[in-house]
Amino acid sequence: MWQVRKRQAAKGFTLLETMISLVVLGVGVLGLAAMLADSLAYMQGSQDAFIAQQKAEEAAEAIYTAKYTNNATFAQLSNNTVGNPGGLFLVGPQPLLVPGADGLVGSVADSGGTPAYIVYPGPDGKLGTPDDVKQALGNFTRTIAITPVAGYTNSLNQVVITVNYTTGRFQRAYSLTTYVSAF
């Protein structure tokens, strides 16, 4: 008697199933790579956020120092506009520059000055040696907007300092609001 053998179905993946799974895996890996790139750019942004905060605080401290050491009058602590040519601070976003002769950051004396920079240790790893590296802060701008507070008969001004910067493909801003009084 002849025995008929049944052919067993082949087990495993077909070529089509393997290709589809590779495409799905590839899309997932590309998504993770894009997320990693954005994460690295965001991490670089944390250093820039710290610099922006420090530059905003630097401007506020310069305003307070000028006012309370009598280097500037209350009237001078305002924006320099057509209606107020005696104001010390420029209107609109300004590049970060080394303070001019008046020692105030963001003032009319800074125009055309040297760009501000951060100093990093050079190859020897020591800060304060001739091989230190200066990194210009060209991707930062600072706006100092000074406005009188209504109801205080020109004795209180609101100061809003905004530092805008670009880090990676992200546009960011840090804003600091403070007040300065005539007294």
BAKOL-99814 format. One record per atom (N, C-alpha, C): residue number from 1; x, y, z. Coordinates in nm, 3 decimals. Last residue first. Layout:
# residues N
+-----+---------+---------+---------+
: num :    east :   north :      up :
+-----+---------+---------+---------+
: NUM :       X :       Y :       Z :
...
+-----+---------+---------+---------+
# end
This chain:
# residues 183
+-----+---------+---------+---------+
: num :    east :   north :      up :
+-----+---------+---------+---------+
: 183 :   1.264 :  10.783 :   4.396 :
: 183 :   1.311 :  10.811 :   4.532 :
: 183 :   1.425 :  10.723 :   4.573 :
: 182 :   1.167 :  10.703 :   4.161 :
: 182 :   1.237 :  10.832 :   4.161 :
: 182 :   1.298 :  10.861 :   4.297 :
: 181 :   1.220 :  10.349 :   4.107 :
: 181 :   1.144 :  10.466 :   4.154 :
: 181 :   1.232 :  10.590 :   4.152 :
: 180 :   1.176 :  10.076 :   3.895 :
: 180 :   1.270 :  10.171 :   3.952 :
: 180 :   1.191 :  10.297 :   3.989 :
: 179 :   1.105 :   9.728 :   3.861 :
: 179 :   1.061 :   9.866 :   3.874 :
: 179 :   1.173 :   9.950 :   3.933 :
: 178 :   1.098 :   9.454 :   3.624 :
: 178 :   1.132 :   9.513 :   3.753 :
: 178 :   1.085 :   9.659 :   3.752 :
: 177 :   1.100 :   9.155 :   3.448 :
: 177 :   1.025 :   9.279 :   3.476 :
: 177 :   1.063 :   9.326 :   3.615 :
: 176 :   1.253 :   8.978 :   3.197 :
: 176 :   1.264 :   9.016 :   3.337 :
: 176 :   1.192 :   9.149 :   3.355 :
: 175 :   1.243 :   8.705 :   2.973 :
: 175 :   1.196 :   8.839 :   3.007 :
: 175 :   1.203 :   8.861 :   3.158 :
: 174 :   1.384 :   8.538 :   2.709 :
: 174 :   1.379 :   8.545 :   2.854 :
: 174 :   1.342 :   8.689 :   2.887 :
: 173 :   1.307 :   8.338 :   2.427 :
: 173 :   1.315 :   8.470 :   2.489 :
: 173 :   1.309 :   8.454 :   2.640 :
: 172 :   1.401 :   8.159 :   2.126 :
: 172 :   1.359 :   8.168 :   2.266 :
: 172 :   1.372 :   8.311 :   2.314 :
: 171 :   1.376 :   7.946 :   1.859 :
: 171 :   1.380 :   8.087 :   1.895 :
: 171 :   1.325 :   8.098 :   2.037 :
: 170 :   1.556 :   7.660 :   1.754 :
: 170 :   1.457 :   7.718 :   1.844 :
: 170 :   1.482 :   7.868 :   1.865 :
: 169 :   1.747 :   7.519 :   1.630 :
: 169 :   1.639 :   7.571 :   1.545 :
: 169 :   1.528 :   7.636 :   1.627 :
: 168 :   2.002 :   7.631 :   1.829 :
: 168 :   1.962 :   7.527 :   1.735 :
: 168 :   1.859 :   7.584 :   1.640 :
: 167 :   1.881 :   7.912 :   1.962 :
: 167 :   1.961 :   7.796 :   1.999 :
: 167 :   1.914 :   7.680 :   1.913 :
: 166 :   1.870 :   8.255 :   1.975 :
: 166 :   1.845 :   8.139 :   1.891 :
: 166 :   1.937 :   8.028 :   1.939 :
: 165 :   1.709 :   8.497 :   2.187 :
: 165 :   1.825 :   8.422 :   2.139 :
: 165 :   1.779 :   8.303 :   2.057 :
: 164 :   1.635 :   8.794 :   2.364 :
: 164 :   1.597 :   8.696 :   2.263 :
: 164 :   1.723 :   8.625 :   2.215 :
: 163 :   1.554 :   8.932 :   2.661 :
: 163 :   1.670 :   8.881 :   2.587 :
: 163 :   1.620 :   8.772 :   2.494 :
: 162 :   1.405 :   9.213 :   2.790 :
: 162 :   1.381 :   9.089 :   2.717 :
: 162 :   1.506 :   9.052 :   2.640 :
: 161 :   1.303 :   9.391 :   3.058 :
: 161 :   1.424 :   9.354 :   2.985 :
: 161 :   1.399 :   9.218 :   2.923 :
: 160 :   1.114 :   9.648 :   3.158 :
: 160 :   1.101 :   9.513 :   3.105 :
: 160 :   1.223 :   9.487 :   3.017 :
: 159 :   1.040 :   9.852 :   3.419 :
: 159 :   1.150 :   9.817 :   3.329 :
: 159 :   1.131 :   9.671 :   3.288 :
: 158 :   0.829 :  10.112 :   3.509 :
: 158 :   0.840 :   9.968 :   3.489 :
: 158 :   0.951 :   9.943 :   3.387 :
: 157 :   0.879 :  10.378 :   3.737 :
: 157 :   0.888 :  10.325 :   3.601 :
: 157 :   0.896 :  10.173 :   3.604 :
: 156 :   0.748 :  10.634 :   3.930 :
: 156 :   0.774 :  10.489 :   3.923 :
: 156 :   0.772 :  10.444 :   3.777 :
: 155 :   0.681 :  10.894 :   3.915 :
: 155 :   0.777 :  10.858 :   4.020 :
: 155 :   0.810 :  10.709 :   4.019 :
: 154 :   0.476 :  11.011 :   3.761 :
: 154 :   0.615 :  11.009 :   3.713 :
: 154 :   0.717 :  10.982 :   3.823 :
: 153 :   0.238 :  10.947 :   3.921 :
: 153 :   0.286 :  11.083 :   3.889 :
: 153 :   0.435 :  11.090 :   3.859 :
: 152 :   0.127 :  10.699 :   3.932 :
: 152 :   0.237 :  10.728 :   4.024 :
: 152 :   0.307 :  10.859 :   3.990 :
: 151 :  -0.061 :  10.634 :   3.742 :
: 151 :  -0.108 :  10.662 :   3.877 :
: 151 :   0.002 :  10.695 :   3.977 :
: 150 :   0.123 :  10.403 :   3.545 :
: 150 :   0.010 :  10.496 :   3.558 :
: 150 :  -0.029 :  10.512 :   3.705 :
: 149 :   0.465 :  10.399 :   3.520 :
: 149 :   0.350 :  10.326 :   3.575 :
: 149 :   0.240 :  10.428 :   3.602 :
: 148 :   0.652 :  10.457 :   3.220 :
: 148 :   0.598 :  10.504 :   3.349 :
: 148 :   0.478 :  10.420 :   3.391 :
: 147 :   0.880 :  10.217 :   3.087 :
: 147 :   0.755 :  10.291 :   3.076 :
: 147 :   0.709 :  10.337 :   3.213 :
: 146 :   1.135 :  10.085 :   2.901 :
: 146 :   1.108 :  10.155 :   3.027 :
: 146 :   0.984 :  10.241 :   3.007 :
: 145 :   1.281 :   9.807 :   2.774 :
: 145 :   1.164 :   9.893 :   2.757 :
: 145 :   1.128 :   9.953 :   2.893 :
: 144 :   1.541 :   9.676 :   2.616 :
: 144 :   1.512 :   9.738 :   2.745 :
: 144 :   1.399 :   9.837 :   2.721 :
: 143 :   1.634 :   9.380 :   2.464 :
: 143 :   1.545 :   9.496 :   2.455 :
: 143 :   1.520 :   9.546 :   2.596 :
: 142 :   1.902 :   9.214 :   2.314 :
: 142 :   1.839 :   9.255 :   2.439 :
: 142 :   1.756 :   9.380 :   2.412 :
: 141 :   1.997 :   8.912 :   2.144 :
: 141 :   1.964 :   9.054 :   2.142 :
: 141 :   1.893 :   9.086 :   2.273 :
: 140 :   2.229 :   8.660 :   2.041 :
: 140 :   2.148 :   8.721 :   2.147 :
: 140 :   2.118 :   8.867 :   2.112 :
: 139 :   2.415 :   8.553 :   1.874 :
: 139 :   2.278 :   8.503 :   1.859 :
: 139 :   2.185 :   8.558 :   1.967 :
: 138 :   2.664 :   8.654 :   1.947 :
: 138 :   2.596 :   8.710 :   1.830 :
: 138 :   2.454 :   8.663 :   1.812 :
: 137 :   2.856 :   8.655 :   2.158 :
: 137 :   2.714 :   8.628 :   2.182 :
: 137 :   2.631 :   8.689 :   2.070 :
: 136 :   3.170 :   8.494 :   2.098 :
: 136 :   3.080 :   8.609 :   2.084 :
: 136 :   2.936 :   8.566 :   2.104 :
: 135 :   3.394 :   8.348 :   2.304 :
: 135 :   3.282 :   8.315 :   2.216 :
: 135 :   3.186 :   8.432 :   2.215 :
: 134 :   3.735 :   8.316 :   2.343 :
: 134 :   3.622 :   8.410 :   2.354 :
: 134 :   3.516 :   8.370 :   2.253 :
: 133 :   3.949 :   8.109 :   2.524 :
: 133 :   3.869 :   8.122 :   2.403 :
: 133 :   3.753 :   8.217 :   2.431 :
: 132 :   4.287 :   8.136 :   2.647 :
: 132 :   4.143 :   8.134 :   2.667 :
: 132 :   4.070 :   8.164 :   2.536 :
: 131 :   4.563 :   8.147 :   2.644 :
: 131 :   4.499 :   8.062 :   2.544 :
: 131 :   4.347 :   8.052 :   2.560 :
: 130 :   4.659 :   8.306 :   2.858 :
: 130 :   4.653 :   8.361 :   2.721 :
: 130 :   4.580 :   8.275 :   2.618 :
: 129 :   4.430 :   8.245 :   3.135 :
: 129 :   4.560 :   8.231 :   3.069 :
: 129 :   4.547 :   8.280 :   2.924 :
: 128 :   4.184 :   8.236 :   3.248 :
: 128 :   4.270 :   8.348 :   3.283 :
: 128 :   4.409 :   8.338 :   3.224 :
: 127 :   4.130 :   7.895 :   3.323 :
: 127 :   4.072 :   8.023 :   3.287 :
: 127 :   4.166 :   8.134 :   3.333 :
: 126 :   4.272 :   7.603 :   3.192 :
: 126 :   4.275 :   7.704 :   3.298 :
: 126 :   4.219 :   7.836 :   3.245 :
: 125 :   4.303 :   7.419 :   2.990 :
: 125 :   4.199 :   7.393 :   3.089 :
: 125 :   4.193 :   7.495 :   3.201 :
: 124 :   4.467 :   7.451 :   2.775 :
: 124 :   4.532 :   7.413 :   2.901 :
: 124 :   4.432 :   7.387 :   3.013 :
: 123 :   4.297 :   7.535 :   2.568 :
: 123 :   4.345 :   7.396 :   2.570 :
: 123 :   4.411 :   7.354 :   2.702 :
: 122 :   4.101 :   7.773 :   2.763 :
: 122 :   4.161 :   7.722 :   2.641 :
: 122 :   4.208 :   7.578 :   2.657 :
: 121 :   3.786 :   7.844 :   2.916 :
: 121 :   3.927 :   7.805 :   2.927 :
: 121 :   3.976 :   7.747 :   2.795 :
: 120 :   3.588 :   8.111 :   2.774 :
: 120 :   3.603 :   7.972 :   2.815 :
: 120 :   3.750 :   7.940 :   2.831 :
: 119 :   3.395 :   8.396 :   2.800 :
: 119 :   3.532 :   8.345 :   2.796 :
: 119 :   3.532 :   8.202 :   2.853 :
: 118 :   3.158 :   8.547 :   2.590 :
: 118 :   3.181 :   8.461 :   2.705 :
: 118 :   3.322 :   8.405 :   2.691 :
: 117 :   3.090 :   8.887 :   2.485 :
: 117 :   3.138 :   8.750 :   2.466 :
: 117 :   3.148 :   8.679 :   2.599 :
: 116 :   2.960 :   9.161 :   2.295 :
: 116 :   2.980 :   9.090 :   2.421 :
: 116 :   3.020 :   8.946 :   2.392 :
: 115 :   3.125 :   9.359 :   2.045 :
: 115 :   3.026 :   9.257 :   2.082 :
: 115 :   3.062 :   9.188 :   2.215 :
: 114 :   3.202 :   9.700 :   2.100 :
: 114 :   3.253 :   9.564 :   2.086 :
: 114 :   3.146 :   9.463 :   2.125 :
: 113 :   2.978 :   9.950 :   1.956 :
: 113 :   3.081 :   9.896 :   2.046 :
: 113 :   3.121 :   9.754 :   2.013 :
: 112 :   2.774 :  10.081 :   1.830 :
: 112 :   2.896 :  10.055 :   1.755 :
: 112 :   3.008 :   9.997 :   1.837 :
: 111 :   2.651 :  10.210 :   2.131 :
: 111 :   2.634 :  10.201 :   1.985 :
: 111 :   2.768 :  10.184 :   1.915 :
: 110 :   2.672 :  10.257 :   2.402 :
: 110 :   2.720 :  10.129 :   2.351 :
: 110 :   2.720 :  10.121 :   2.199 :
: 109 :   2.549 :  10.489 :   2.473 :
: 109 :   2.696 :  10.492 :   2.467 :
: 109 :   2.753 :  10.362 :   2.411 :
: 108 :   2.283 :  10.427 :   2.501 :
: 108 :   2.324 :  10.494 :   2.377 :
: 108 :   2.475 :  10.498 :   2.363 :
: 107 :   2.287 :  10.094 :   2.658 :
: 107 :   2.263 :  10.238 :   2.653 :
: 107 :   2.311 :  10.297 :   2.520 :
: 106 :   2.336 :   9.828 :   2.720 :
: 106 :   2.219 :   9.861 :   2.639 :
: 106 :   2.190 :  10.009 :   2.627 :
: 105 :   2.482 :   9.881 :   3.037 :
: 105 :   2.460 :   9.792 :   2.924 :
: 105 :   2.333 :   9.833 :   2.851 :
: 104 :   2.685 :  10.150 :   3.143 :
: 104 :   2.552 :  10.091 :   3.138 :
: 104 :   2.539 :   9.999 :   3.018 :
: 103 :   2.924 :  10.285 :   3.129 :
: 103 :   2.919 :  10.164 :   3.210 :
: 103 :   2.784 :  10.095 :   3.212 :
: 102 :   2.973 :  10.500 :   2.966 :
: 102 :   2.889 :  10.524 :   3.083 :
: 102 :   2.877 :  10.401 :   3.174 :
: 101 :   3.126 :  10.396 :   2.755 :
: 101 :   3.191 :  10.484 :   2.853 :
: 101 :   3.107 :  10.506 :   2.979 :
: 100 :   2.962 :  10.074 :   2.711 :
: 100 :   3.041 :  10.189 :   2.666 :
: 100 :   3.096 :  10.270 :   2.783 :
:  99 :   2.973 :   9.718 :   2.759 :
:  99 :   2.927 :   9.852 :   2.797 :
:  99 :   3.023 :   9.962 :   2.752 :
:  98 :   2.969 :   9.511 :   2.474 :
:  98 :   3.043 :   9.548 :   2.594 :
:  98 :   3.000 :   9.690 :   2.631 :
:  97 :   2.641 :   9.413 :   2.360 :
:  97 :   2.771 :   9.476 :   2.342 :
:  97 :   2.837 :   9.499 :   2.476 :
:  96 :   2.400 :   9.237 :   2.199 :
:  96 :   2.470 :   9.246 :   2.327 :
:  96 :   2.611 :   9.299 :   2.300 :
:  95 :   2.194 :   9.437 :   1.981 :
:  95 :   2.291 :   9.329 :   2.004 :
:  95 :   2.356 :   9.347 :   2.140 :
:  94 :   1.857 :   9.519 :   2.065 :
:  94 :   1.995 :   9.563 :   2.041 :
:  94 :   2.088 :   9.443 :   2.059 :
:  93 :   1.520 :   9.583 :   1.992 :
:  93 :   1.624 :   9.482 :   2.016 :
:  93 :   1.762 :   9.534 :   1.976 :
:  92 :   1.406 :   9.912 :   2.113 :
:  92 :   1.406 :   9.792 :   2.029 :
:  92 :   1.520 :   9.697 :   2.060 :
:  91 :   1.589 :  10.205 :   2.190 :
:  91 :   1.460 :  10.141 :   2.171 :
:  91 :   1.478 :  10.017 :   2.082 :
:  90 :   1.847 :  10.263 :   2.436 :
:  90 :   1.800 :  10.254 :   2.299 :
:  90 :   1.669 :  10.176 :   2.292 :
:  89 :   1.860 :  10.474 :   2.719 :
:  89 :   1.850 :  10.340 :   2.664 :
:  89 :   1.786 :  10.340 :   2.526 :
:  88 :   1.860 :  10.732 :   2.826 :
:  88 :   1.987 :  10.663 :   2.810 :
:  88 :   1.979 :  10.531 :   2.734 :
:  87 :   1.687 :  11.022 :   2.708 :
:  87 :   1.685 :  10.888 :   2.765 :
:  87 :   1.815 :  10.815 :   2.733 :
:  86 :   1.672 :  11.261 :   2.581 :
:  86 :   1.763 :  11.252 :   2.695 :
:  86 :   1.767 :  11.115 :   2.760 :
:  85 :   1.477 :  11.267 :   2.388 :
:  85 :   1.614 :  11.245 :   2.343 :
:  85 :   1.715 :  11.233 :   2.458 :
:  84 :   1.181 :  11.195 :   2.367 :
:  84 :   1.264 :  11.194 :   2.486 :
:  84 :   1.410 :  11.167 :   2.446 :
:  83 :   1.058 :  11.185 :   2.122 :
:  83 :   0.997 :  11.269 :   2.225 :
:  83 :   1.081 :  11.280 :   2.351 :
:  82 :   1.227 :  11.000 :   2.001 :
:  82 :   1.215 :  11.135 :   1.943 :
:  82 :   1.157 :  11.231 :   2.046 :
:  81 :   1.399 :  10.830 :   2.272 :
:  81 :   1.304 :  10.838 :   2.162 :
:  81 :   1.303 :  10.979 :   2.108 :
:  80 :   1.549 :  10.628 :   2.482 :
:  80 :   1.585 :  10.741 :   2.397 :
:  80 :   1.495 :  10.739 :   2.275 :
:  79 :   1.381 :  10.532 :   2.780 :
:  79 :   1.422 :  10.502 :   2.645 :
:  79 :   1.447 :  10.630 :   2.567 :
:  78 :   1.531 :  10.617 :   3.099 :
:  78 :   1.418 :  10.598 :   3.009 :
:  78 :   1.473 :  10.564 :   2.871 :
:  77 :   1.678 :  10.763 :   3.309 :
:  77 :   1.653 :  10.619 :   3.306 :
:  77 :   1.525 :  10.591 :   3.228 :
:  76 :   1.664 :  11.036 :   3.316 :
:  76 :   1.753 :  10.975 :   3.217 :
:  76 :   1.732 :  10.824 :   3.206 :
:  75 :   1.495 :  11.082 :   3.532 :
:  75 :   1.449 :  11.118 :   3.397 :
:  75 :   1.536 :  11.054 :   3.289 :
:  74 :   1.658 :  11.008 :   3.744 :
:  74 :   1.540 :  10.927 :   3.716 :
:  74 :   1.489 :  10.955 :   3.575 :
:  73 :   2.005 :  11.040 :   3.641 :
:  73 :   1.882 :  11.087 :   3.707 :
:  73 :   1.767 :  10.996 :   3.670 :
:  72 :   2.303 :  10.865 :   3.711 :
:  72 :   2.196 :  10.898 :   3.616 :
:  72 :   2.075 :  10.944 :   3.696 :
:  71 :   2.467 :  10.837 :   3.922 :
:  71 :   2.532 :  10.851 :   3.792 :
:  71 :   2.431 :  10.884 :   3.683 :
:  70 :   2.373 :  10.787 :   4.181 :
:  70 :   2.358 :  10.921 :   4.124 :
:  70 :   2.440 :  10.943 :   3.997 :
:  69 :   2.353 :  10.537 :   4.260 :
:  69 :   2.484 :  10.598 :   4.284 :
:  69 :   2.489 :  10.738 :   4.224 :
:  68 :   2.102 :  10.464 :   4.180 :
:  68 :   2.125 :  10.478 :   4.323 :
:  68 :   2.267 :  10.518 :   4.360 :
:  67 :   2.115 :  10.458 :   3.895 :
:  67 :   2.017 :  10.541 :   3.967 :
:  67 :   2.060 :  10.567 :   4.111 :
:  66 :   2.322 :  10.279 :   3.837 :
:  66 :   2.326 :  10.415 :   3.783 :
:  66 :   2.232 :  10.508 :   3.862 :
:  65 :   2.226 :  10.050 :   3.969 :
:  65 :   2.353 :  10.111 :   4.009 :
:  65 :   2.361 :  10.255 :   3.961 :
:  64 :   1.990 :   9.996 :   3.824 :
:  64 :   1.985 :  10.027 :   3.967 :
:  64 :   2.112 :  10.099 :   4.013 :
:  63 :   2.107 :   9.944 :   3.571 :
:  63 :   2.008 :  10.051 :   3.588 :
:  63 :   2.000 :  10.093 :   3.734 :
:  62 :   2.267 :   9.724 :   3.629 :
:  62 :   2.330 :   9.846 :   3.579 :
:  62 :   2.235 :   9.965 :   3.595 :
:  61 :   2.073 :   9.536 :   3.701 :
:  61 :   2.169 :   9.582 :   3.801 :
:  61 :   2.238 :   9.711 :   3.757 :
:  60 :   1.948 :   9.501 :   3.452 :
:  60 :   1.872 :   9.554 :   3.566 :
:  60 :   1.966 :   9.608 :   3.673 :
:  59 :   2.161 :   9.390 :   3.302 :
:  59 :   2.102 :   9.518 :   3.262 :
:  59 :   2.025 :   9.581 :   3.378 :
:  58 :   2.202 :   9.151 :   3.445 :
:  58 :   2.311 :   9.248 :   3.431 :
:  58 :   2.257 :   9.386 :   3.394 :
:  57 :   1.962 :   9.019 :   3.399 :
:  57 :   1.993 :   9.066 :   3.534 :
:  57 :   2.105 :   9.168 :   3.533 :
:  56 :   2.001 :   8.963 :   3.127 :
:  56 :   1.887 :   9.045 :   3.169 :
:  56 :   1.912 :   9.101 :   3.309 :
:  55 :   2.227 :   8.802 :   3.141 :
:  55 :   2.236 :   8.928 :   3.067 :
:  55 :   2.118 :   9.020 :   3.099 :
:  54 :   2.129 :   8.580 :   3.285 :
:  54 :   2.237 :   8.662 :   3.341 :
:  54 :   2.247 :   8.797 :   3.272 :
:  53 :   1.938 :   8.481 :   3.104 :
:  53 :   1.898 :   8.526 :   3.237 :
:  53 :   2.003 :   8.618 :   3.297 :
:  52 :   2.107 :   8.412 :   2.890 :
:  52 :   2.002 :   8.513 :   2.872 :
:  52 :   1.956 :   8.569 :   3.007 :
:  51 :   2.259 :   8.210 :   3.011 :
:  51 :   2.326 :   8.333 :   2.965 :
:  51 :   2.223 :   8.443 :   2.948 :
:  50 :   2.055 :   8.021 :   3.050 :
:  50 :   2.127 :   8.075 :   3.165 :
:  50 :   2.197 :   8.206 :   3.127 :
:  49 :   1.990 :   7.967 :   2.785 :
:  49 :   1.888 :   8.023 :   2.874 :
:  49 :   1.953 :   8.085 :   2.997 :
:  48 :   2.228 :   7.849 :   2.697 :
:  48 :   2.189 :   7.979 :   2.642 :
:  48 :   2.082 :   8.046 :   2.728 :
:  47 :   2.209 :   7.612 :   2.841 :
:  47 :   2.322 :   7.702 :   2.865 :
:  47 :   2.289 :   7.843 :   2.814 :
:  46 :   1.978 :   7.510 :   2.726 :
:  46 :   1.978 :   7.539 :   2.870 :
:  46 :   2.095 :   7.629 :   2.906 :
:  45 :   2.036 :   7.459 :   2.459 :
:  45 :   1.955 :   7.576 :   2.492 :
:  45 :   1.954 :   7.608 :   2.640 :
:  44 :   2.154 :   7.217 :   2.468 :
:  44 :   2.240 :   7.332 :   2.440 :
:  44 :   2.166 :   7.460 :   2.478 :
:  43 :   1.915 :   7.074 :   2.503 :
:  43 :   2.014 :   7.077 :   2.611 :
:  43 :   2.112 :   7.192 :   2.591 :
:  42 :   1.798 :   7.110 :   2.254 :
:  42 :   1.731 :   7.165 :   2.372 :
:  42 :   1.828 :   7.173 :   2.489 :
:  41 :   1.973 :   6.967 :   2.095 :
:  41 :   1.959 :   7.111 :   2.072 :
:  41 :   1.894 :   7.178 :   2.193 :
:  40 :   1.926 :   6.713 :   2.202 :
:  40 :   2.059 :   6.771 :   2.213 :
:  40 :   2.054 :   6.922 :   2.191 :
:  39 :   1.657 :   6.682 :   2.129 :
:  39 :   1.695 :   6.681 :   2.270 :
:  39 :   1.833 :   6.744 :   2.291 :
:  38 :   1.671 :   6.679 :   1.850 :
:  38 :   1.599 :   6.788 :   1.918 :
:  38 :   1.637 :   6.796 :   2.066 :
:  37 :   1.814 :   6.438 :   1.822 :
:  37 :   1.870 :   6.565 :   1.772 :
:  37 :   1.802 :   6.684 :   1.839 :
:  36 :   1.631 :   6.257 :   1.933 :
:  36 :   1.762 :   6.274 :   1.993 :
:  36 :   1.825 :   6.405 :   1.950 :
:  35 :   1.422 :   6.275 :   1.749 :
:  35 :   1.399 :   6.316 :   1.888 :
:  35 :   1.532 :   6.339 :   1.960 :
:  34 :   1.549 :   6.166 :   1.526 :
:  34 :   1.503 :   6.306 :   1.522 :
:  34 :   1.479 :   6.358 :   1.663 :
:  33 :   1.590 :   5.905 :   1.621 :
:  33 :   1.705 :   5.989 :   1.584 :
:  33 :   1.666 :   6.136 :   1.580 :
:  32 :   1.326 :   5.815 :   1.652 :
:  32 :   1.413 :   5.827 :   1.770 :
:  32 :   1.534 :   5.916 :   1.740 :
:  31 :   1.248 :   5.815 :   1.381 :
:  31 :   1.178 :   5.899 :   1.479 :
:  31 :   1.261 :   5.920 :   1.605 :
:  30 :   1.421 :   5.619 :   1.282 :
:  30 :   1.433 :   5.757 :   1.234 :
:  30 :   1.362 :   5.855 :   1.328 :
:  29 :   1.319 :   5.396 :   1.418 :
:  29 :   1.456 :   5.440 :   1.445 :
:  29 :   1.477 :   5.583 :   1.397 :
:  28 :   1.060 :   5.380 :   1.303 :
:  28 :   1.078 :   5.399 :   1.447 :
:  28 :   1.216 :   5.451 :   1.481 :
:  27 :   1.123 :   5.331 :   1.036 :
:  27 :   1.047 :   5.452 :   1.072 :
:  27 :   1.064 :   5.482 :   1.221 :
:  26 :   1.252 :   5.080 :   1.066 :
:  26 :   1.325 :   5.197 :   1.014 :
:  26 :   1.255 :   5.328 :   1.050 :
:  25 :   1.040 :   4.916 :   1.150 :
:  25 :   1.155 :   4.937 :   1.237 :
:  25 :   1.234 :   5.062 :   1.195 :
:  24 :   0.885 :   4.925 :   0.916 :
:  24 :   0.829 :   4.973 :   1.044 :
:  24 :   0.943 :   5.004 :   1.142 :
:  23 :   1.067 :   4.806 :   0.737 :
:  23 :   1.018 :   4.943 :   0.713 :
:  23 :   0.964 :   5.002 :   0.843 :
:  22 :   1.093 :   4.550 :   0.851 :
:  22 :   1.210 :   4.638 :   0.841 :
:  22 :   1.170 :   4.783 :   0.817 :
:  21 :   0.833 :   4.452 :   0.817 :
:  21 :   0.883 :   4.473 :   0.954 :
:  21 :   1.008 :   4.562 :   0.954 :
:  20 :   0.829 :   4.437 :   0.537 :
:  20 :   0.736 :   4.526 :   0.607 :
:  20 :   0.785 :   4.554 :   0.749 :
:  19 :   1.024 :   4.240 :   0.494 :
:  19 :   1.043 :   4.376 :   0.442 :
:  19 :   0.952 :   4.476 :   0.513 :
:  18 :   0.904 :   4.018 :   0.616 :
:  18 :   1.032 :   4.068 :   0.665 :
:  18 :   1.056 :   4.211 :   0.619 :
:  17 :   0.679 :   3.980 :   0.455 :
:  17 :   0.662 :   4.011 :   0.597 :
:  17 :   0.791 :   4.069 :   0.657 :
:  16 :   0.808 :   3.917 :   0.212 :
:  16 :   0.722 :   4.035 :   0.223 :
:  16 :   0.703 :   4.077 :   0.369 :
:  15 :   0.931 :   3.674 :   0.268 :
:  15 :   1.012 :   3.790 :   0.234 :
:  15 :   0.931 :   3.919 :   0.249 :
:  14 :   0.776 :   3.522 :   0.553 :
:  14 :   0.797 :   3.536 :   0.410 :
:  14 :   0.882 :   3.660 :   0.387 :
:  13 :   0.890 :   3.343 :   0.835 :
:  13 :   0.843 :   3.466 :   0.774 :
:  13 :   0.866 :   3.462 :   0.623 :
:  12 :   0.775 :   3.013 :   0.932 :
:  12 :   0.870 :   3.124 :   0.929 :
:  12 :   0.808 :   3.244 :   0.859 :
:  11 :   0.718 :   2.691 :   0.782 :
:  11 :   0.702 :   2.784 :   0.893 :
:  11 :   0.808 :   2.891 :   0.882 :
:  10 :   0.533 :   2.538 :   0.524 :
:  10 :   0.660 :   2.595 :   0.569 :
:  10 :   0.634 :   2.695 :   0.680 :
:   9 :   0.314 :   2.269 :   0.583 :
:   9 :   0.332 :   2.409 :   0.546 :
:   9 :   0.464 :   2.459 :   0.603 :
:   8 :   0.388 :   1.942 :   0.468 :
:   8 :   0.365 :   2.035 :   0.579 :
:   8 :   0.394 :   2.178 :   0.530 :
:   7 :   0.218 :   1.726 :   0.260 :
:   7 :   0.325 :   1.825 :   0.267 :
:   7 :   0.293 :   1.922 :   0.379 :
:   6 :   0.144 :   1.399 :   0.342 :
:   6 :   0.097 :   1.538 :   0.328 :
:   6 :   0.215 :   1.631 :   0.345 :
:   5 :   0.195 :   1.104 :   0.161 :
:   5 :   0.244 :   1.198 :   0.263 :
:   5 :   0.189 :   1.338 :   0.235 :
:   4 :   0.037 :   0.812 :   0.130 :
:   4 :   0.042 :   0.949 :   0.078 :
:   4 :   0.090 :   1.040 :   0.192 :
:   3 :   0.159 :   0.494 :   0.074 :
:   3 :   0.123 :   0.595 :   0.174 :
:   3 :   0.138 :   0.732 :   0.112 :
:   2 :   0.040 :   0.204 :  -0.079 :
:   2 :   0.111 :   0.332 :  -0.091 :
:   2 :   0.064 :   0.429 :   0.015 :
:   1 :   0.078 :  -0.116 :   0.000 :
:   1 :   0.000 :   0.000 :   0.000 :
:   1 :   0.084 :   0.125 :   0.000 :
+-----+---------+---------+---------+
# end
